[in-house]
Amino acid sequence: MGNFLKRLQRITPQQLRAFEATARLQSVTKAAQEMHVTQPTVSVQLREMATVIGEPLFETVGRGLRLTQSGEVLQQTVGELTACWQRFETRMAEVQGLVRGRLRIAAVTTAEYFVPDLVGPFARAHPGVDIELAVENRDRVVSRLQQGVDDLTVMMFPPEGLPLWVLPFLDNPLVVIAAAEHPLAGKRIRLARLSSERWLMRESGSGTRMATEQYFSEVGFTAQVAMSLGSNEAIKHAVAAGLGIAVLSQLAVRSSLSKALPQDQSKLITLKVIGFPLKRSWSVVWRREQPLSMAAKRFVSYLQHSFTS
């Protein structure tokens, strides 16, 4: 173990940076361009790292690169080292009495409709805080949460099995949407009336789909799922085109809703289905064992005072 640690100490910051960029971009050429060095320089740095570690870090797949198992472990470790250093910088700012540093927030895709407006006022009030916002699908957000990549995460369904603090802060009603010309538009109906409809769903693992399927199971309703789509925008376009109906967050469709107009068949409406809107909430989530930086604490406090009672 001692010899291995000594060998690891021979890895330079430049080599770590070359590895991180290559792993993220899956290309030596793109990594070199980002680092403003030559491609052979990056290749040499990667070779030296692999020699020190004693395992290959990448394998060639077609014309691209893919991390080996050892490379994946190293990528996670580099992420942890980066996060650790960022926490050090933040704490040093705290020691000096400043609210500075970096605040890393991850959010699921549906949250993109309100998170920028959420972050804006906080950023203006704390100009010393560098905010990084990553918007990903739920599976990717959960993976980031498992790895401890971010300070805070915004999502609807926090994963089970992780030690988390969860703070609900904003209502997230889910509604049934249809094309404006739908024959049931304006009528108050039971969910059973929609048993023969073509349902469009988000991809498996999506928080919206999980909430929808959970409710359908509770009331004994079976939806005829015609299509699964990977984004809210794709679902809205498909529904507007008359390909089916769907359940989406009211936040995701709010700007698209309108009354049915004969001359404009591309608009959306909400169907008046008994039991809807489904009452769900957005939560901000963080790891219990990961101390919050001063910037993250301020952001949580901002959410509590601005959105919770």
C-alpha positions in Angstrom: 0.0 0.0 0.0 2.8 2.4 0.9 4.5 1.9 -2.5 1.2 2.4 -4.3 0.6 5.7 -2.5 4.1 6.8 -3.4 3.4 6.0 -7.0 0.2 8.0 -6.9 2.1 11.0 -5.6 3.9 11.1 -8.9 0.7 12.0 -10.7 0.7 15.7 -11.6 -2.2 18.2 -11.7 -1.6 18.5 -15.4 -2.1 14.7 -15.9 -5.3 14.8 -13.8 -6.6 17.6 -15.9 -5.8 15.8 -19.1 -7.5 12.6 -17.8 -10.6 14.5 -16.6 -11.0 16.3 -20.0 -10.4 13.2 -22.0 -12.9 11.2 -19.9 -15.5 13.9 -20.1 -15.1 14.6 -23.8 -14.2 11.0 -24.8 -11.6 12.4 -27.1 -7.9 13.1 -26.8 -8.2 15.7 -29.6 -11.0 17.6 -28.0 -9.2 17.4 -24.6 -6.1 18.9 -26.1 -8.1 21.7 -27.8 -9.8 22.5 -24.5 -6.5 22.6 -22.6 -4.8 24.6 -25.4 -2.0 22.0 -25.7 -1.0 19.5 -28.5 -2.6 16.1 -28.9 0.7 14.3 -28.3 1.1 16.2 -25.0 -2.2 14.8 -23.7 -1.4 11.3 -25.0 1.9 11.3 -23.1 0.2 12.5 -19.9 -2.4 9.8 -20.2 0.2 7.1 -20.8 2.3 8.2 -17.8 -0.8 8.1 -15.6 -1.7 4.6 -16.8 1.9 3.5 -16.1 1.8 4.9 -12.5 -1.5 3.3 -11.8 -0.6 0.1 -13.5 -3.9 -0.3 -15.4 -5.1 0.9 -18.8 -7.5 3.8 -18.4 -9.1 3.9 -21.8 -9.9 1.5 -24.6 -10.6 2.2 -28.2 -14.1 1.7 -29.5 -14.4 2.4 -33.2 -13.0 5.9 -33.6 -13.8 6.9 -30.1 -12.6 6.2 -26.5 -14.3 4.5 -23.6 -13.2 4.3 -20.0 -12.0 1.0 -18.7 -13.3 -0.1 -15.3 -10.1 1.3 -13.7 -10.7 4.5 -15.7 -14.3 4.8 -14.3 -13.0 4.4 -10.8 -10.4 7.1 -11.4 -13.0 9.4 -12.9 -15.1 9.2 -9.8 -12.1 9.8 -7.6 -11.1 12.9 -9.6 -14.6 14.2 -9.2 -14.4 13.7 -5.5 -11.0 15.4 -5.3 -12.4 18.4 -7.2 -15.4 18.6 -5.0 -13.2 18.4 -1.9 -10.9 21.2 -3.1 -14.0 23.3 -3.9 -15.3 22.8 -0.4 -11.9 23.9 0.9 -12.0 27.1 -1.1 -15.5 27.8 0.1 -14.6 27.2 3.8 -11.6 29.5 3.4 -13.9 32.2 2.2 -16.1 31.5 5.2 -13.1 31.9 7.6 -12.5 35.3 6.0 -16.2 36.2 6.6 -17.2 36.1 3.0 -20.0 34.3 1.2 -18.0 33.1 -1.7 -17.1 29.9 -3.5 -18.9 27.6 -5.9 -22.4 26.3 -5.6 -23.1 23.3 -7.7 -26.8 22.5 -8.3 -28.2 19.6 -10.3 -31.8 19.5 -11.4 -34.0 17.1 -13.4 -35.2 18.2 -16.8 -38.7 19.3 -15.8 -37.2 21.7 -13.3 -35.6 23.7 -16.1 -38.8 25.6 -16.4 -38.4 27.3 -13.0 -34.9 26.7 -11.7 -33.2 29.6 -13.6 -35.8 32.0 -12.2 -35.2 30.4 -8.8 -31.4 30.9 -9.0 -31.4 34.4 -10.5 -32.4 36.4 -7.5 -30.0 34.4 -5.3 -27.1 35.0 -7.7 -27.8 38.7 -7.8 -27.9 38.9 -4.0 -24.6 36.9 -3.7 -22.3 38.0 -6.5 -19.3 36.3 -4.9 -20.9 32.9 -5.4 -20.0 31.1 -8.7 -23.1 28.9 -9.5 -22.9 25.8 -11.7 -26.3 24.4 -12.8 -26.6 21.0 -14.4 -29.9 20.0 -15.9 -30.1 16.2 -16.6 -32.6 13.4 -16.8 -33.5 11.8 -13.5 -31.2 8.7 -13.9 -28.2 11.0 -14.4 -29.2 13.3 -11.6 -29.5 10.3 -9.2 -26.0 9.1 -10.4 -24.6 12.5 -9.6 -26.3 12.4 -6.2 -24.8 9.0 -5.5 -21.3 10.2 -6.3 -21.7 13.4 -4.3 -20.9 15.6 -7.3 -23.2 18.5 -6.4 -24.0 20.5 -3.3 -27.7 20.5 -3.9 -30.2 18.6 -6.1 -33.7 19.7 -7.2 -36.0 16.8 -8.0 -39.5 15.4 -7.3 -38.7 11.9 -6.2 -35.5 11.5 -4.1 -34.0 8.0 -4.5 -34.5 5.6 -1.7 -31.5 4.0 0.0 -29.3 7.1 0.3 -28.8 9.1 3.5 -30.4 12.4 2.4 -31.9 15.6 3.8 -35.0 16.4 1.8 -36.7 19.9 1.9 -40.0 20.2 -0.1 -40.2 23.9 -1.2 -42.5 24.2 -4.3 -45.8 22.7 -5.4 -45.6 20.7 -8.6 -49.1 19.9 -9.8 -49.4 17.3 -12.6 -52.1 17.7 -15.2 -53.5 15.8 -18.1 -52.9 17.6 -21.4 -54.5 17.1 -24.8 -54.6 18.9 -28.2 -57.0 21.8 -28.2 -59.5 20.1 -30.5 -59.8 17.0 -28.3 -63.6 16.0 -28.1 -63.5 15.9 -24.2 -62.1 19.5 -24.0 -64.0 21.5 -21.4 -65.9 18.5 -19.9 -65.4 17.3 -16.4 -64.7 13.6 -16.8 -63.6 10.5 -14.8 -60.2 8.9 -15.6 -62.0 5.8 -16.8 -63.2 7.8 -19.8 -59.6 7.9 -21.0 -59.0 4.2 -21.0 -59.1 3.9 -24.8 -56.9 7.0 -25.3 -53.3 6.8 -26.6 -51.1 7.8 -23.7 -47.7 9.4 -24.3 -45.3 9.0 -21.4 -41.9 10.3 -20.4 -39.1 7.7 -20.4 -38.9 5.0 -17.7 -37.2 6.4 -14.6 -38.6 9.9 -15.1 -40.1 11.5 -12.0 -43.3 12.5 -13.8 -43.8 9.0 -15.2 -43.2 7.5 -11.7 -45.8 9.8 -10.2 -48.3 9.0 -13.0 -47.9 5.2 -12.8 -48.1 5.4 -9.0 -51.4 7.2 -9.2 -52.8 4.9 -11.9 -51.9 1.9 -9.8 -53.6 3.4 -6.8 -56.9 3.9 -8.6 -56.7 0.7 -10.7 -56.4 2.5 -14.1 -54.6 0.9 -17.0 -53.2 3.3 -19.6 -52.7 2.3 -23.2 -49.2 3.6 -23.6 -48.5 4.3 -27.2 -45.2 6.0 -27.0 -42.4 7.0 -24.6 -40.5 10.2 -25.2 -37.4 11.6 -23.6 -38.3 15.2 -23.0 -41.3 17.4 -22.0 -40.9 19.4 -25.3 -41.2 16.2 -27.4 -44.3 15.2 -25.5 -45.9 18.7 -25.9 -45.3 18.6 -29.6 -46.6 15.1 -30.0 -49.8 15.9 -28.0 -50.4 19.1 -29.9 -50.1 17.0 -33.1 -52.9 14.8 -31.9 -50.8 11.7 -31.3 -52.2 11.2 -27.8 -52.7 12.6 -24.4 -50.2 12.9 -21.5 -49.5 13.8 -17.9 -47.0 16.6 -17.4 -46.0 19.1 -14.8 -48.2 22.2 -15.0 -44.9 24.2 -14.9 -43.8 22.5 -18.1 -47.0 23.3 -20.0 -48.1 26.6 -18.5 -46.7 28.7 -21.4 -48.3 26.4 -24.0 -51.8 26.3 -22.6 -54.6 28.2 -24.5 -58.2 28.0 -25.4 -59.1 25.9 -28.4 -58.9 28.0 -31.5 -60.1 26.5 -34.8 -57.5 28.4 -36.7 -54.6 27.2 -34.5 -54.6 23.4 -33.9 -51.1 23.4 -32.4 -52.2 24.6 -28.9 -52.6 22.5 -25.8 -55.3 22.4 -23.2 -55.7 20.6 -19.8 -58.4 18.1 -19.6 -60.7 18.4 -16.5 -60.1 14.9 -15.1 -61.4 14.0 -11.6 -58.4 13.4 -9.4 -56.2 15.8 -11.2 -54.1 17.9 -10.8 -52.0 15.4 -8.9 -50.4 17.1 -5.9 -46.7 16.6 -5.9 -43.8 18.8 -4.7 -40.3 19.8 -5.8 -37.7 19.2 -3.2 -34.1 20.3 -2.7 -32.0 17.4 -1.6 -28.4 16.9 -0.3 -26.3 14.2 1.3 -26.4 13.9 5.1 -22.7 13.1 5.4 -21.6 15.9 3.1 -21.3 19.2 5.0 -23.0 22.1 3.3 -20.9 25.1 2.3 -21.9 28.5 3.5 -23.2 29.3 -0.1 -25.3 26.1 -0.1 -26.7 26.9 3.4 -27.6 30.4 2.2 -29.4 28.9 -0.8 -31.4 26.4 1.4 -32.3 29.3 3.7 -33.4 31.4 0.7 -35.7 28.6 -0.5 -37.2 28.2 3.0 -37.9 31.9 3.4 -39.1 32.4 -0.2 -41.2 29.3 -0.9 -42.1 27.4 2.3 -44.4 28.5 5.1 
